Amino acid sequence: MSTLINDSIRLEIAGENSLMLYFSDKGQESSIITPSISSNVHQAEQLIRQNFSTEIIDLISSYASILVVFNLLEIDHHHLRNKLKRLLKQCSNASNKQGRLVELPAYYSLESGMDLQRIAKYAKLTVEQVINLHQAQEYRVYAIGFAPGFAYLGEVDKRIAMARLTTPRLKVPKGAIAIADRQTAVYPAQSPGGWNLIGLCPIDMFNAQAEPTMPVEVGDRVKFVEIDKQQYLELGGNLPNQVSSNDCK
């Protein structure tokens, strides 16, 4: 069953103890990666966190949706749906609110970003121009997913947009800064991955023992600030063994 909360928010049952909120501009269902929709998602998430405590188990935000997982011992579908309808009506006038600005240090080099040279050649730019274009932008945190602490950031300058690798690498080092299409991200841990690698970040993107567990959240803005190799090491960064073509299968 679908319930329209306002012109831009639709609510649907997603499971026994979950509801899904969908956000979109009128008539723009396909254009879901926009700052305004992301702002609505962020505002709604904040409102739900502020107004519910024991009833909500988890909120999982994405580019244009929020999965609301709730405690059946505290509330049922009917009452939660009615409370959300009342609460989220105020999101209809949400503006493109700016989140926090978080600066992430970035060690760009051929040593730390094995795809830099290939991107530069494809874009008909120098490596330095690719680096400058990447750090010139402020990126919005659109979603957290794939792995704990993996923040999807958009959008890179279209001149350095690169498709994902046709065959993902088996090992991408922790802290790798990467590009896929017009998104960029930092790998929070070593993992397989098909994004194009351009540098390394020494900051932990996820630490289960820390509070908060992540340096960024959905709605924040991220700016990469170039550092040199010595600064990268002093900030706690490690130089992983170069990911070679042998890791691609």
Long-range contacts (C-beta under 8 A, 24 or more apart in sequence): 3-81, 3-85, 5-84, 5-85, 5-88, 5-89, 5-91, 6-88, 6-89, 6-91, 6-92, 7-92, 8-37, 8-40, 8-91, 8-92, 9-40, 9-44, 9-88, 9-91, 9-92, 11-81, 11-84, 11-85, 13-77, 14-67, 16-72, 17-57, 17-69, 17-70, 17-71, 17-72, 18-67, 18-68, 18-69, 18-70, 19-67, 19-68, 19-70, 19-77, 19-80, 19-81, 19-84, 20-65, 20-66, 20-67, 20-68, 21-65, 21-66, 21-68, 21-84, 21-88, 22-64, 22-65, 23-64, 23-65, 23-66, 24-64, 32-63, 32-64, 33-63, 33-64, 33-142, 33-154, 33-155, 35-96, 35-140, 36-94, 36-95, 36-96, 37-63, 37-64, 38-63, 38-64, 38-140, 38-142, 38-218, 38-219, 39-94, 39-95, 39-96, 39-97, 39-219, 40-91, 40-94, 41-65, 41-66, 41-218, 41-219, 42-97, 42-99, 42-218, 42-219, 43-91, 43-94, 43-97, 44-88, 44-91, 45-218, 45-219, 47-87, 47-88, 47-90, 47-91, 48-84, 48-87, 51-83, 51-87, 52-83, 55-80, 60-145, 61-143, 61-144, 61-218, 62-142, 62-143, 62-145, 63-142, 63-143, 63-152, 97-219, 98-221, 99-140, 99-141, 99-217, 99-219, 99-220, 99-221, 100-216, 100-220, 100-221, 101-138, 101-220, 101-221, 101-222, 101-223, 102-215, 102-216, 102-220, 102-221, 102-222, 102-223, 103-222, 103-223, 103-224, 103-225, 104-186, 104-201, 104-203, 104-215, 104-222, 104-223, 104-224, 104-225, 105-201, 105-202, 105-203, 105-224, 105-225, 105-226, 105-227, 105-231, 105-232, 105-235, 106-134, 106-135, 106-177, 106-199, 106-200, 106-201, 106-224, 106-225, 106-226, 106-227, 107-199, 107-200, 107-201, 107-202, 107-226, 107-227, 107-228, 107-229, 107-231, 107-232, 107-237, 108-134, 108-135, 108-177, 108-198, 108-199, 108-226, 109-199, 109-229, 111-229, 111-239, 111-242, 112-197, 112-199, 112-200, 112-232, 112-239, 113-177, 113-197, 113-198, 113-199, 113-200, 114-197, 114-242, 114-243, 115-162, 115-179, 115-196, 115-197, 115-198, 116-197, 116-198, 116-199, 118-196, 119-160, 119-162, 119-179, 119-196, 119-198, 122-162, 123-159, 123-160, 125-159, 125-160, 130-160, 130-198, 131-198, 131-199, 131-226, 133-157, 133-159, 133-160, 134-160, 134-177, 134-179, 134-184, 134-198, 134-199, 134-224, 135-223, 135-224, 135-225, 135-226, 137-223, 138-221, 138-222, 138-223, 139-184, 139-221, 139-222, 139-223, 140-219, 140-220, 140-221, 140-222, 141-216, 141-217, 141-218, 141-219, 141-220, 141-221, 141-222, 142-183, 142-218, 143-218, 144-214, 144-217, 144-218, 147-187, 147-188, 147-189, 147-191, 147-206, 148-188, 148-189, 148-206, 148-208, 148-213, 149-188, 149-189, 149-204, 149-205, 149-206, 149-213, 149-214, 150-185, 150-186, 150-187, 150-188, 150-205, 151-185, 151-186, 151-205, 151-214, 151-216, 151-222, 152-183, 152-185, 153-183, 153-184, 153-185, 153-222, 154-182, 154-183, 154-184, 155-182, 155-183, 156-182, 156-183, 156-184, 158-182, 162-196, 164-194, 164-195, 164-196, 165-194, 165-195, 165-196, 165-248, 166-194, 167-194, 167-248, 167-249, 168-192, 168-193, 168-194, 168-248, 169-193, 169-194, 169-243, 169-247, 169-248, 170-247, 170-248, 170-249, 171-243, 171-247, 172-197, 172-243, 173-200, 173-240, 173-243, 174-238, 174-240, 175-200, 175-201, 175-202, 175-203, 175-205, 175-237, 175-238, 176-200, 176-201, 177-201, 177-224, 190-240, 197-243, 199-224, 200-232, 200-237, 200-239, 201-237, 202-232, 202-233, 202-235, 202-236, 202-237, 203-235
